[in-house]
Amino acid sequence: MKALFDACVAGGLLVCPAYVFTISTDPKYDDVPSHVDDRSHFIRLTFAGSEETMAAGIPILGRVLKQFFADPPAA
């Protein structure tokens, strides 16, 4: 996710990696399955901006995603 975040920023689009919004599990609940890792593999975008801002950002996101998944960085 960091590589995708970096690619978006380099492309001129600020996104927020989802791990920023996750919380750590409490050790007393270790026997309960946690899906925090599953929930941290996405980015968060806002639709609260102006139409002009969103109209400019959507093509950037499309280009970045297309390039990123066509030629993903080495792990």
N, CA, C, O and CB atoms as a CASP TS submission, in Angstrom:
PFRMAT TS
TARGET T0000
AUTHOR 0000-0000-0000
METHOD Language model
MODEL 1
PARENT N/A
ATOM      1  N   MET     1       0.816  -1.194   0.000  1.00  0.00           N
ATOM      2  CA  MET     1       0.000   0.000   0.000  1.00  0.00           C
ATOM      3  C   MET     1       0.861   1.259   0.000  1.00  0.00           C
ATOM      4  O   MET     1       0.480   2.279  -0.574  1.00  0.00           O
ATOM      5  CB  MET     1      -0.929  -0.003   1.198  1.00  0.00           C
ATOM      6  N   LYS     2       2.013   1.183   0.641  1.00  0.00           N
ATOM      7  CA  LYS     2       2.885   2.356   0.646  1.00  0.00           C
ATOM      8  C   LYS     2       3.336   2.692  -0.767  1.00  0.00           C
ATOM      9  O   LYS     2       3.410   3.865  -1.133  1.00  0.00           O
ATOM     10  CB  LYS     2       4.104   2.121   1.550  1.00  0.00           C
ATOM     11  N   ALA     3       3.638   1.672  -1.563  1.00  0.00           N
ATOM     12  CA  ALA     3       4.072   1.916  -2.943  1.00  0.00           C
ATOM     13  C   ALA     3       2.945   2.563  -3.751  1.00  0.00           C
ATOM     14  O   ALA     3       3.206   3.454  -4.559  1.00  0.00           O
ATOM     15  CB  ALA     3       4.523   0.594  -3.614  1.00  0.00           C
ATOM     16  N   LEU     4       1.707   2.134  -3.549  1.00  0.00           N
ATOM     17  CA  LEU     4       0.579   2.740  -4.257  1.00  0.00           C
ATOM     18  C   LEU     4       0.369   4.168  -3.777  1.00  0.00           C
ATOM     19  O   LEU     4       0.119   5.060  -4.588  1.00  0.00           O
ATOM     20  CB  LEU     4      -0.706   1.912  -4.054  1.00  0.00           C
ATOM     21  N   PHE     5       0.467   4.395  -2.481  1.00  0.00           N
ATOM     22  CA  PHE     5       0.353   5.739  -1.928  1.00  0.00           C
ATOM     23  C   PHE     5       1.417   6.643  -2.548  1.00  0.00           C
ATOM     24  O   PHE     5       1.117   7.754  -2.985  1.00  0.00           O
ATOM     25  CB  PHE     5       0.490   5.711  -0.386  1.00  0.00           C
ATOM     26  N   ASP     6       2.661   6.164  -2.583  1.00  0.00           N
ATOM     27  CA  ASP     6       3.750   6.952  -3.156  1.00  0.00           C
ATOM     28  C   ASP     6       3.519   7.242  -4.632  1.00  0.00           C
ATOM     29  O   ASP     6       3.809   8.343  -5.099  1.00  0.00           O
ATOM     30  CB  ASP     6       5.076   6.229  -2.973  1.00  0.00           C
ATOM     31  N   ALA     7       3.001   6.268  -5.369  1.00  0.00           N
ATOM     32  CA  ALA     7       2.724   6.465  -6.797  1.00  0.00           C
ATOM     33  C   ALA     7       1.640   7.526  -6.993  1.00  0.00           C
ATOM     34  O   ALA     7       1.740   8.351  -7.901  1.00  0.00           O
ATOM     35  CB  ALA     7       2.293   5.133  -7.454  1.00  0.00           C
ATOM     36  N   CYS     8       0.610   7.508  -6.153  1.00  0.00           N
ATOM     37  CA  CYS     8      -0.448   8.522  -6.256  1.00  0.00           C
ATOM     38  C   CYS     8       0.106   9.912  -5.973  1.00  0.00           C
ATOM     39  O   CYS     8      -0.186  10.861  -6.700  1.00  0.00           O
ATOM     40  CB  CYS     8      -1.600   8.205  -5.284  1.00  0.00           C
ATOM     41  N   VAL     9       0.898  10.032  -4.924  1.00  0.00           N
ATOM     42  CA  VAL     9       1.486  11.329  -4.580  1.00  0.00           C
ATOM     43  C   VAL     9       2.385  11.812  -5.713  1.00  0.00           C
ATOM     44  O   VAL     9       2.334  12.983  -6.090  1.00  0.00           O
ATOM     45  CB  VAL     9       2.287  11.236  -3.258  1.00  0.00           C
ATOM     46  N   ALA    10       3.211  10.914  -6.258  1.00  0.00           N
ATOM     47  CA  ALA    10       4.094  11.285  -7.370  1.00  0.00           C
ATOM     48  C   ALA    10       3.291  11.704  -8.595  1.00  0.00           C
ATOM     49  O   ALA    10       3.746  12.524  -9.393  1.00  0.00           O
ATOM     50  CB  ALA    10       5.022  10.119  -7.728  1.00  0.00           C
ATOM     51  N   GLY    11       2.090  11.135  -8.741  1.00  0.00           N
ATOM     52  CA  GLY    11       1.228  11.485  -9.866  1.00  0.00           C
ATOM     53  C   GLY    11       0.434  12.762  -9.643  1.00  0.00           C
ATOM     54  O   GLY    11      -0.260  13.224 -10.549  1.00  0.00           O
ATOM     55  N   GLY    12       0.527  13.335  -8.453  1.00  0.00           N
ATOM     56  CA  GLY    12      -0.164  14.588  -8.174  1.00  0.00           C
ATOM     57  C   GLY    12      -1.489  14.430  -7.451  1.00  0.00           C
ATOM     58  O   GLY    12      -2.316  15.342  -7.460  1.00  0.00           O
ATOM     59  N   LEU    13      -1.696  13.277  -6.824  1.00  0.00           N
ATOM     60  CA  LEU    13      -2.960  13.021  -6.141  1.00  0.00           C
ATOM     61  C   LEU    13      -2.679  12.539  -4.728  1.00  0.00           C
ATOM     62  O   LEU    13      -1.946  11.568  -4.540  1.00  0.00           O
ATOM     63  CB  LEU    13      -3.811  11.982  -6.915  1.00  0.00           C
ATOM     64  N   LEU    14      -3.243  13.193  -3.749  1.00  0.00           N
ATOM     65  CA  LEU    14      -3.060  12.787  -2.365  1.00  0.00           C
ATOM     66  C   LEU    14      -4.207  11.876  -1.969  1.00  0.00           C
ATOM     67  O   LEU    14      -5.371  12.275  -2.013  1.00  0.00           O
ATOM     68  CB  LEU    14      -2.978  14.015  -1.425  1.00  0.00           C
ATOM     69  N   VAL    15      -3.881  10.663  -1.586  1.00  0.00           N
ATOM     70  CA  VAL    15      -4.852   9.699  -1.068  1.00  0.00           C
ATOM     71  C   VAL    15      -4.407   9.328   0.336  1.00  0.00           C
ATOM     72  O   VAL    15      -3.286   9.634   0.742  1.00  0.00           O
ATOM     73  CB  VAL    15      -4.968   8.422  -1.993  1.00  0.00           C
ATOM     74  N   CYS    16      -5.272   8.681   1.061  1.00  0.00           N
ATOM     75  CA  CYS    16      -4.927   8.305   2.420  1.00  0.00           C
ATOM     76  C   CYS    16      -4.944   6.784   2.534  1.00  0.00           C
ATOM     77  O   CYS    16      -5.976   6.159   2.295  1.00  0.00           O
ATOM     78  CB  CYS    16      -5.901   8.950   3.440  1.00  0.00           C
ATOM     79  N   PRO    17      -3.810   6.183   2.898  1.00  0.00           N
ATOM     80  CA  PRO    17      -3.808   4.734   3.087  1.00  0.00           C
ATOM     81  C   PRO    17      -4.728   4.361   4.246  1.00  0.00           C
ATOM     82  O   PRO    17      -4.770   5.059   5.259  1.00  0.00           O
ATOM     83  CB  PRO    17      -2.371   4.215   3.345  1.00  0.00           C
ATOM     84  N   ALA    18      -5.452   3.276   4.099  1.00  0.00           N
ATOM     85  CA  ALA    18      -6.459   2.901   5.092  1.00  0.00           C
ATOM     86  C   ALA    18      -5.868   2.573   6.452  1.00  0.00           C
ATOM     87  O   ALA    18      -6.548   2.709   7.469  1.00  0.00           O
ATOM     88  CB  ALA    18      -7.242   1.726   4.600  1.00  0.00           C
ATOM     89  N   TYR    19      -4.599   2.139   6.487  1.00  0.00           N
ATOM     90  CA  TYR    19      -4.039   1.769   7.783  1.00  0.00           C
ATOM     91  C   TYR    19      -4.037   2.943   8.760  1.00  0.00           C
ATOM     92  O   TYR    19      -3.954   2.735   9.970  1.00  0.00           O
ATOM     93  CB  TYR    19      -2.624   1.242   7.606  1.00  0.00           C
ATOM     94  N   VAL    20      -4.127   4.158   8.259  1.00  0.00           N
ATOM     95  CA  VAL    20      -4.199   5.328   9.121  1.00  0.00           C
ATOM     96  C   VAL    20      -5.465   5.282   9.977  1.00  0.00           C
ATOM     97  O   VAL    20      -5.495   5.839  11.074  1.00  0.00           O
ATOM     98  CB  VAL    20      -4.161   6.618   8.284  1.00  0.00           C
ATOM     99  N   PHE    21      -6.507   4.621   9.477  1.00  0.00           N
ATOM    100  CA  PHE    21      -7.799   4.597  10.156  1.00  0.00           C
ATOM    101  C   PHE    21      -8.058   3.309  10.922  1.00  0.00           C
ATOM    102  O   PHE    21      -9.148   3.129  11.464  1.00  0.00           O
ATOM    103  CB  PHE    21      -8.892   4.806   9.161  1.00  0.00           C
ATOM    104  N   THR    22      -7.081   2.408  10.980  1.00  0.00           N
ATOM    105  CA  THR    22      -7.281   1.166  11.712  1.00  0.00           C
ATOM    106  C   THR    22      -6.737   1.302  13.128  1.00  0.00           C
ATOM    107  O   THR    22      -5.880   2.141  13.407  1.00  0.00           O
ATOM    108  CB  THR    22      -6.606  -0.011  10.983  1.00  0.00           C
ATOM    109  N   ILE    23      -7.246   0.472  13.999  1.00  0.00           N
ATOM    110  CA  ILE    23      -6.758   0.471  15.373  1.00  0.00           C
ATOM    111  C   ILE    23      -6.130  -0.893  15.659  1.00  0.00           C
ATOM    112  O   ILE    23      -6.498  -1.902  15.058  1.00  0.00           O
ATOM    113  CB  ILE    23      -7.911   0.786  16.386  1.00  0.00           C
ATOM    114  N   SER    24      -5.203  -0.899  16.565  1.00  0.00           N
ATOM    115  CA  SER    24      -4.577  -2.156  16.963  1.00  0.00           C
ATOM    116  C   SER    24      -5.571  -2.992  17.743  1.00  0.00           C
ATOM    117  O   SER    24      -6.481  -2.472  18.389  1.00  0.00           O
ATOM    118  CB  SER    24      -3.307  -1.903  17.800  1.00  0.00           C
ATOM    119  N   THR    25      -5.378  -4.296  17.671  1.00  0.00           N
ATOM    120  CA  THR    25      -6.242  -5.172  18.457  1.00  0.00           C
ATOM    121  C   THR    25      -5.744  -5.207  19.892  1.00  0.00           C
ATOM    122  O   THR    25      -4.558  -5.016  20.160  1.00  0.00           O
ATOM    123  CB  THR    25      -6.285  -6.602  17.857  1.00  0.00           C
ATOM    124  N   ASP    26      -6.649  -5.448  20.787  1.00  0.00           N
ATOM    125  CA  ASP    26      -6.329  -5.561  22.203  1.00  0.00           C
ATOM    126  C   ASP    26      -5.878  -6.999  22.468  1.00  0.00           C
ATOM    127  O   ASP    26      -6.583  -7.936  22.095  1.00  0.00           O
ATOM    128  CB  ASP    26      -7.560  -5.170  23.104  1.00  0.00           C
ATOM    129  N   PRO    27      -4.721  -7.191  23.102  1.00  0.00           N
ATOM    130  CA  PRO    27      -4.220  -8.547  23.355  1.00  0.00           C
ATOM    131  C   PRO    27      -5.220  -9.446  24.093  1.00  0.00           C
ATOM    132  O   PRO    27      -5.182 -10.666  23.939  1.00  0.00           O
ATOM    133  CB  PRO    27      -2.944  -8.470  24.151  1.00  0.00           C
ATOM    134  N   LYS    28      -6.099  -8.862  24.881  1.00  0.00           N
ATOM    135  CA  LYS    28      -7.062  -9.706  25.607  1.00  0.00           C
ATOM    136  C   LYS    28      -8.069 -10.360  24.656  1.00  0.00           C
ATOM    137  O   LYS    28      -8.804 -11.262  25.057  1.00  0.00           O
ATOM    138  CB  LYS    28      -7.808  -8.873  26.661  1.00  0.00           C
ATOM    139  N   TYR    29      -8.104  -9.904  23.387  1.00  0.00           N
ATOM    140  CA  TYR    29      -9.003 -10.493  22.402  1.00  0.00           C
ATOM    141  C   TYR    29      -8.250 -11.313  21.351  1.00  0.00           C
ATOM    142  O   TYR    29      -8.750 -11.519  20.245  1.00  0.00           O
ATOM    143  CB  TYR    29      -9.810  -9.402  21.722  1.00  0.00           C
ATOM    144  N   ASP    30      -7.040 -11.782  21.704  1.00  0.00           N
ATOM    145  CA  ASP    30      -6.222 -12.528  20.749  1.00  0.00           C
ATOM    146  C   ASP    30      -6.906 -13.793  20.237  1.00  0.00           C
ATOM    147  O   ASP    30      -6.599 -14.251  19.136  1.00  0.00           O
ATOM    148  CB  ASP    30      -4.908 -12.894  21.385  1.00  0.00           C
ATOM    149  N   ASP    31      -7.813 -14.355  21.000  1.00  0.00           N
ATOM    150  CA  ASP    31      -8.487 -15.578  20.544  1.00  0.00           C
ATOM    151  C   ASP    31      -9.653 -15.276  19.598  1.00  0.00           C
ATOM    152  O   ASP    31     -10.258 -16.199  19.051  1.00  0.00           O
ATOM    153  CB  ASP    31      -8.994 -16.375  21.747  1.00  0.00           C
ATOM    154  N   VAL    32      -9.970 -14.006  19.402  1.00  0.00           N
ATOM    155  CA  VAL    32     -11.035 -13.597  18.478  1.00  0.00           C
ATOM    156  C   VAL    32     -10.395 -13.225  17.142  1.00  0.00           C
ATOM    157  O   VAL    32      -9.480 -12.402  17.107  1.00  0.00           O
ATOM    158  CB  VAL    32     -11.870 -12.393  19.059  1.00  0.00           C
ATOM    159  N   PRO    33     -10.865 -13.822  16.040  1.00  0.00           N
ATOM    160  CA  PRO    33     -10.264 -13.494  14.741  1.00  0.00           C
ATOM    161  C   PRO    33     -10.357 -11.991  14.447  1.00  0.00           C
ATOM    162  O   PRO    33     -11.394 -11.369  14.680  1.00  0.00           O
ATOM    163  CB  PRO    33     -10.955 -14.294  13.617  1.00  0.00           C
ATOM    164  N   SER    34      -9.275 -11.424  13.939  1.00  0.00           N
ATOM    165  CA  SER    34      -9.235 -10.004  13.604  1.00  0.00           C
ATOM    166  C   SER    34      -9.126  -9.842  12.098  1.00  0.00           C
ATOM    167  O   SER    34      -8.401 -10.581  11.432  1.00  0.00           O
ATOM    168  CB  SER    34      -8.057  -9.298  14.315  1.00  0.00           C
ATOM    169  N   HIS    35      -9.838  -8.888  11.582  1.00  0.00           N
ATOM    170  CA  HIS    35      -9.787  -8.621  10.150  1.00  0.00           C
ATOM    171  C   HIS    35      -9.175  -7.249   9.884  1.00  0.00           C
ATOM    172  O   HIS    35      -9.388  -6.681   8.813  1.00  0.00           O
ATOM    173  CB  HIS    35     -11.191  -8.709   9.535  1.00  0.00           C
ATOM    174  N   VAL    36      -8.423  -6.711  10.834  1.00  0.00           N
ATOM    175  CA  VAL    36      -7.808  -5.399  10.664  1.00  0.00           C
ATOM    176  C   VAL    36      -6.883  -5.415   9.453  1.00  0.00           C
ATOM    177  O   VAL    36      -6.888  -4.473   8.661  1.00  0.00           O
ATOM    178  CB  VAL    36      -7.032  -4.988  11.935  1.00  0.00           C
ATOM    179  N   ASP    37      -6.084  -6.480   9.300  1.00  0.00           N
ATOM    180  CA  ASP    37      -5.180  -6.547   8.156  1.00  0.00           C
ATOM    181  C   ASP    37      -5.956  -6.497   6.846  1.00  0.00           C
ATOM    182  O   ASP    37      -5.526  -5.836   5.901  1.00  0.00           O
ATOM    183  CB  ASP    37      -4.331  -7.819   8.218  1.00  0.00           C
ATOM    184  N   ASP    38      -7.090  -7.186   6.776  1.00  0.00           N
ATOM    185  CA  ASP    38      -7.912  -7.171   5.565  1.00  0.00           C
ATOM    186  C   ASP    38      -8.447  -5.771   5.274  1.00  0.00           C
ATOM    187  O   ASP    38      -8.608  -5.393   4.113  1.00  0.00           O
ATOM    188  CB  ASP    38      -9.074  -8.156   5.701  1.00  0.00           C
ATOM    189  N   ARG    39      -8.722  -5.007   6.326  1.00  0.00           N
ATOM    190  CA  ARG    39      -9.304  -3.677   6.143  1.00  0.00           C
ATOM    191  C   ARG    39      -8.266  -2.616   5.848  1.00  0.00           C
ATOM    192  O   ARG    39      -8.621  -1.465   5.596  1.00  0.00           O
ATOM    193  CB  ARG    39     -10.079  -3.285   7.362  1.00  0.00           C
ATOM    194  N   SER    40      -6.997  -2.971   5.871  1.00  0.00           N
ATOM    195  CA  SER    40      -5.974  -1.959   5.655  1.00  0.00           C
ATOM    196  C   SER    40      -5.408  -1.985   4.240  1.00  0.00           C
ATOM    197  O   SER    40      -4.442  -1.279   3.951  1.00  0.00           O
ATOM    198  CB  SER    40      -4.861  -2.142   6.647  1.00  0.00           C
ATOM    199  N   HIS    41      -5.989  -2.783   3.361  1.00  0.00           N
ATOM    200  CA  HIS    41      -5.492  -2.890   1.993  1.00  0.00           C
ATOM    201  C   HIS    41      -6.376  -2.109   1.024  1.00  0.00           C
ATOM    202  O   HIS    41      -6.849  -2.651   0.025  1.00  0.00           O
ATOM    203  CB  HIS    41      -5.414  -4.359   1.569  1.00  0.00           C
ATOM    204  N   PHE    42      -6.589  -0.853   1.325  1.00  0.00           N
ATOM    205  CA  PHE    42      -7.350   0.012   0.431  1.00  0.00           C
ATOM    206  C   PHE    42      -6.952   1.453   0.689  1.00  0.00           C
ATOM    207  O   PHE    42      -6.264   1.758   1.664  1.00  0.00           O
ATOM    208  CB  PHE    42      -8.879  -0.182   0.625  1.00  0.00           C
ATOM    209  N   ILE    43      -7.389   2.326  -0.189  1.00  0.00           N
ATOM    210  CA  ILE    43      -7.134   3.750   0.000  1.00  0.00           C
ATOM    211  C   ILE    43      -8.463   4.438   0.262  1.00  0.00           C
ATOM    212  O   ILE    43      -9.524   3.931  -0.103  1.00  0.00           O
ATOM    213  CB  ILE    43      -6.413   4.373  -1.239  1.00  0.00           C
ATOM    214  N   ARG    44      -8.391   5.584   0.891  1.00  0.00           N
ATOM    215  CA  ARG    44      -9.607   6.357   1.163  1.00  0.00           C
ATOM    216  C   ARG    44      -9.559   7.623   0.324  1.00  0.00           C
ATOM    217  O   ARG    44      -8.542   8.312   0.255  1.00  0.00           O
ATOM    218  CB  ARG    44      -9.746   6.698   2.689  1.00  0.00           C
ATOM    219  N   LEU    45     -10.661   7.902  -0.295  1.00  0.00           N
ATOM    220  CA  LEU    45     -10.807   9.107  -1.102  1.00  0.00           C
ATOM    221  C   LEU    45     -11.991   9.885  -0.568  1.00  0.00           C
ATOM    222  O   LEU    45     -12.876   9.309   0.065  1.00  0.00           O
ATOM    223  CB  LEU    45     -10.990   8.769  -2.615  1.00  0.00           C
ATOM    224  N   THR    46     -12.021  11.173  -0.810  1.00  0.00           N
ATOM    225  CA  THR    46     -13.149  11.974  -0.375  1.00  0.00           C
ATOM    226  C   THR    46     -13.947  12.452  -1.582  1.00  0.00           C
ATOM    227  O   THR    46     -13.387  12.728  -2.643  1.00  0.00           O
ATOM    228  CB  THR    46     -12.676  13.165   0.466  1.00  0.00           C
ATOM    229  N   PHE    47     -15.211  12.542  -1.411  1.00  0.00           N
ATOM    230  CA  PHE    47     -16.071  13.108  -2.436  1.00  0.00           C
ATOM    231  C   PHE    47     -16.644  14.427  -1.947  1.00  0.00           C
ATOM    232  O   PHE    47     -17.676  14.886  -2.437  1.00  0.00           O
ATOM    233  CB  PHE    47     -17.200  12.130  -2.811  1.00  0.00           C
ATOM    234  N   ALA    48     -15.972  15.031  -0.983  1.00  0.00           N
ATOM    235  CA  ALA    48     -16.444  16.278  -0.399  1.00  0.00           C
ATOM    236  C   ALA    48     -15.853  17.504  -1.089  1.00  0.00           C
ATOM    237  O   ALA    48     -16.225  18.634  -0.771  1.00  0.00           O
ATOM    238  CB  ALA    48     -16.114  16.312   1.072  1.00  0.00           C
ATOM    239  N   GLY    49     -14.942  17.291  -2.021  1.00  0.00           N
ATOM    240  CA  GLY    49     -14.319  18.415  -2.713  1.00  0.00           C
ATOM    241  C   GLY    49     -15.249  19.017  -3.749  1.00  0.00           C
ATOM    242  O   GLY    49     -16.361  18.534  -3.965  1.00  0.00           O
ATOM    243  N   SER    50     -14.781  20.069  -4.380  1.00  0.00           N
ATOM    244  CA  SER    50     -15.580  20.696  -5.424  1.00  0.00           C
ATOM    245  C   SER    50     -15.627  19.787  -6.650  1.00  0.00           C
ATOM    246  O   SER    50     -14.770  18.917  -6.810  1.00  0.00           O
ATOM    247  CB  SER    50     -15.007  22.086  -5.795  1.00  0.00           C
ATOM    248  N   GLU    51     -16.598  19.977  -7.495  1.00  0.00           N
ATOM    249  CA  GLU    51     -16.697  19.171  -8.719  1.00  0.00           C
ATOM    250  C   GLU    51     -15.459  19.341  -9.579  1.00  0.00           C
ATOM    251  O   GLU    51     -15.005  18.385 -10.208  1.00  0.00           O
ATOM    252  CB  GLU    51     -17.948  19.553  -9.522  1.00  0.00           C
ATOM    253  N   GLU    52     -14.911  20.537  -9.614  1.00  0.00           N
ATOM    254  CA  GLU    52     -13.717  20.792 -10.414  1.00  0.00           C
ATOM    255  C   GLU    52     -12.526  19.995  -9.887  1.00  0.00           C
ATOM    256  O   GLU    52     -11.763  19.423 -10.665  1.00  0.00           O
ATOM    257  CB  GLU    52     -13.389  22.289 -10.423  1.00  0.00           C
ATOM    258  N   THR    53     -12.373  19.959  -8.577  1.00  0.00           N
ATOM    259  CA  THR    53     -11.272  19.217  -7.969  1.00  0.00           C
ATOM    260  C   THR    53     -11.417  17.727  -8.236  1.00  0.00           C
ATOM    261  O   THR    53     -10.444  17.055  -8.579  1.00  0.00           O
ATOM    262  CB  THR    53     -11.212  19.481  -6.461  1.00  0.00           C
ATOM    263  N   MET    54     -12.624  17.215  -8.080  1.00  0.00           N
ATOM    264  CA  MET    54     -12.856  15.791  -8.321  1.00  0.00           C
ATOM    265  C   MET    54     -12.682  15.457  -9.795  1.00  0.00           C
ATOM    266  O   MET    54     -12.114  14.418 -10.130  1.00  0.00           O
ATOM    267  CB  MET    54     -14.257  15.385  -7.851  1.00  0.00           C
ATOM    268  N   ALA    55     -13.157  16.315 -10.671  1.00  0.00           N
ATOM    269  CA  ALA    55     -13.015  16.077 -12.108  1.00  0.00           C
ATOM    270  C   ALA    55     -11.548  16.056 -12.510  1.00  0.00           C
ATOM    271  O   ALA    55     -11.176  15.340 -13.440  1.00  0.00           O
ATOM    272  CB  ALA    55     -13.766  17.149 -12.908  1.00  0.00           C
ATOM    273  N   ALA    56     -10.719  16.818 -11.836  1.00  0.00           N
ATOM    274  CA  ALA    56      -9.284  16.811 -12.128  1.00  0.00           C
ATOM    275  C   ALA    56      -8.602  15.597 -11.502  1.00  0.00           C
ATOM    276  O   ALA    56      -7.645  15.074 -12.072  1.00  0.00           O
ATOM    277  CB  ALA    56      -8.627  18.102 -11.619  1.00  0.00           C
ATOM    278  N   GLY    57      -9.064  15.146 -10.366  1.00  0.00           N
ATOM    279  CA  GLY    57      -8.409  14.052  -9.651  1.00  0.00           C
ATOM    280  C   GLY    57      -8.723  12.670 -10.194  1.00  0.00           C
ATOM    281  O   GLY    57      -7.871  11.784 -10.138  1.00  0.00           O
ATOM    282  N   ILE    58      -9.912  12.466 -10.714  1.00  0.00           N
ATOM    283  CA  ILE    58     -10.304  11.132 -11.185  1.00  0.00           C
ATOM    284  C   ILE    58      -9.413  10.647 -12.326  1.00  0.00           C
ATOM    285  O   ILE    58      -8.978   9.496 -12.287  1.00  0.00           O
ATOM    286  CB  ILE    58     -11.761  11.142 -11.639  1.00  0.00           C
ATOM    287  N   PRO    59      -9.119  11.464 -13.340  1.00  0.00           N
ATOM    288  CA  PRO    59      -8.204  10.988 -14.387  1.00  0.00           C
ATOM    289  C   PRO    59      -6.796  10.694 -13.868  1.00  0.00           C
ATOM    290  O   PRO    59      -6.133   9.777 -14.353  1.00  0.00           O
ATOM    291  CB  PRO    59      -8.123  12.012 -15.496  1.00  0.00           C
ATOM    292  N   ILE    60      -6.345  11.467 -12.889  1.00  0.00           N
ATOM    293  CA  ILE    60      -5.029  11.202 -12.297  1.00  0.00           C
ATOM    294  C   ILE    60      -5.047   9.843 -11.623  1.00  0.00           C
ATOM    295  O   ILE    60      -4.129   9.046 -11.815  1.00  0.00           O
ATOM    296  CB  ILE    60      -4.636  12.309 -11.280  1.00  0.00           C
ATOM    297  N   LEU    61      -6.079   9.566 -10.834  1.00  0.00           N
ATOM    298  CA  LEU    61      -6.192   8.277 -10.160  1.00  0.00           C
ATOM    299  C   LEU    61      -6.223   7.148 -11.187  1.00  0.00           C
ATOM    300  O   LEU    61      -5.566   6.124 -11.001  1.00  0.00           O
ATOM    301  CB  LEU    61      -7.453   8.234  -9.272  1.00  0.00           C
ATOM    302  N   GLY    62      -6.967   7.324 -12.246  1.00  0.00           N
ATOM    303  CA  GLY    62      -7.032   6.301 -13.289  1.00  0.00           C
ATOM    304  C   GLY    62      -5.672   6.026 -13.906  1.00  0.00           C
ATOM    305  O   GLY    62      -5.289   4.870 -14.083  1.00  0.00           O
ATOM    306  N   ARG    63      -4.940   7.082 -14.234  1.00  0.00           N
ATOM    307  CA  ARG    63      -3.599   6.910 -14.824  1.00  0.00           C
ATOM    308  C   ARG    63      -2.645   6.219 -13.860  1.00  0.00           C
ATOM    309  O   ARG    63      -1.912   5.307 -14.241  1.00  0.00           O
ATOM    310  CB  ARG    63      -3.018   8.267 -15.238  1.00  0.00           C
ATOM    311  N   VAL    64      -2.663   6.665 -12.606  1.00  0.00           N
ATOM    312  CA  VAL    64      -1.764   6.087 -11.606  1.00  0.00           C
ATOM    313  C   VAL    64      -2.081   4.607 -11.402  1.00  0.00           C
ATOM    314  O   VAL    64      -1.169   3.780 -11.383  1.00  0.00           O
ATOM    315  CB  VAL    64      -1.877   6.851 -10.267  1.00  0.00           C
ATOM    316  N   LEU    65      -3.359   4.262 -11.249  1.00  0.00           N
ATOM    317  CA  LEU    65      -3.728   2.858 -11.033  1.00  0.00           C
ATOM    318  C   LEU    65      -3.369   1.996 -12.238  1.00  0.00           C
ATOM    319  O   LEU    65      -2.857   0.888 -12.082  1.00  0.00           O
ATOM    320  CB  LEU    65      -5.227   2.741 -10.737  1.00  0.00           C
ATOM    321  N   LYS    66      -3.634   2.496 -13.422  1.00  0.00           N
ATOM    322  CA  LYS    66      -3.316   1.745 -14.635  1.00  0.00           C
ATOM    323  C   LYS    66      -1.818   1.476 -14.715  1.00  0.00           C
ATOM    324  O   LYS    66      -1.400   0.351 -14.988  1.00  0.00           O
ATOM    325  CB  LYS    66      -3.791   2.508 -15.887  1.00  0.00           C
ATOM    326  N   GLN    67      -1.019   2.496 -14.480  1.00  0.00           N
ATOM    327  CA  GLN    67       0.434   2.327 -14.530  1.00  0.00           C
ATOM    328  C   GLN    67       0.929   1.445 -13.396  1.00  0.00           C
ATOM    329  O   GLN    67       1.782   0.583 -13.603  1.00  0.00           O
ATOM    330  CB  GLN    67       1.129   3.682 -14.473  1.00  0.00           C
ATOM    331  N   PHE    68       0.401   1.657 -12.211  1.00  0.00           N
ATOM    332  CA  PHE    68       0.852   0.902 -11.041  1.00  0.00           C
ATOM    333  C   PHE    68       0.621  -0.590 -11.219  1.00  0.00           C
ATOM    334  O   PHE    68       1.509  -1.396 -10.939  1.00  0.00           O
ATOM    335  CB  PHE    68       0.137   1.391  -9.786  1.00  0.00           C
ATOM    336  N   PHE    69      -0.563  -0.960 -11.680  1.00  0.00           N
ATOM    337  CA  PHE    69      -0.868  -2.380 -11.822  1.00  0.00           C
ATOM    338  C   PHE    69      -0.317  -2.984 -13.108  1.00  0.00           C
ATOM    339  O   PHE    69      -0.199  -4.205 -13.210  1.00  0.00           O
ATOM    340  CB  PHE    69      -2.354  -2.586 -11.770  1.00  0.00           C
ATOM    341  N   ALA    70       0.020  -2.163 -14.081  1.00  0.00           N
ATOM    342  CA  ALA    70       0.659  -2.664 -15.289  1.00  0.00           C
ATOM    343  C   ALA    70       2.129  -2.958 -15.027  1.00  0.00           C
ATOM    344  O   ALA    70       2.698  -3.879 -15.613  1.00  0.00           O
ATOM    345  CB  ALA    70       0.511  -1.657 -16.437  1.00  0.00           C
ATOM    346  N   ASP    71       2.739  -2.176 -14.149  1.00  0.00           N
ATOM    347  CA  ASP    71       4.165  -2.310 -13.864  1.00  0.00           C
ATOM    348  C   ASP    71       4.395  -2.088 -12.376  1.00  0.00           C
ATOM    349  O   ASP    71       5.001  -1.089 -11.989  1.00  0.00           O
ATOM    350  CB  ASP    71       5.004  -1.308 -14.708  1.00  0.00           C
ATOM    351  N   PRO    72       3.915  -3.015 -11.528  1.00  0.00           N
ATOM    352  CA  PRO    72       4.029  -2.801 -10.085  1.00  0.00           C
ATOM    353  C   PRO    72       5.482  -2.782  -9.634  1.00  0.00           C
ATOM    354  O   PRO    72       6.325  -3.479 -10.198  1.00  0.00           O
ATOM    355  CB  PRO    72       3.268  -3.882  -9.330  1.00  0.00           C
ATOM    356  N   PRO    73       5.770  -1.976  -8.611  1.00  0.00           N
ATOM    357  CA  PRO    73       7.132  -1.916  -8.087  1.00  0.00           C
ATOM    358  C   PRO    73       7.536  -3.248  -7.465  1.00  0.00           C
ATOM    359  O   PRO    73       6.684  -4.017  -7.021  1.00  0.00           O
ATOM    360  CB  PRO    73       7.259  -0.791  -7.054  1.00  0.00           C
ATOM    361  N   ALA    74       8.824  -3.513  -7.438  1.00  0.00           N
ATOM    362  CA  ALA    74       9.325  -4.733  -6.795  1.00  0.00           C
ATOM    363  C   ALA    74       9.076  -4.643  -5.301  1.00  0.00           C
ATOM    364  O   ALA    74       9.155  -3.569  -4.705  1.00  0.00           O
ATOM    365  CB  ALA    74      10.840  -4.945  -7.086  1.00  0.00           C
ATOM    366  N   ALA    75       8.775  -5.782  -4.712  1.00  0.00           N
ATOM    367  CA  ALA    75       8.472  -5.820  -3.269  1.00  0.00           C
ATOM    368  C   ALA    75       9.676  -5.659  -2.407  1.00  0.00           C
ATOM    369  O   ALA    75       9.564  -5.672  -1.182  1.00  0.00           O
ATOM    370  CB  ALA    75       7.803  -7.094  -2.914  1.00  0.00           C
TER
END
